[in-house]
């Protein structure tokens, strides 16, 4: 695993509680987000697939 993917997974876990494997992402899907920082890529992926963030409270 390269550094970008490692950090992307860390942000995915922080924001959504899953990593790229849990999300079913393959190398082609990861490549679509590599032009972004890992943090921005995780947020964008979550928005693209309408994922609920776990790091935000609802009250």
Helices and strands as residue ranges (DSSP letters): H 3-16, H 27-31, H 38-48
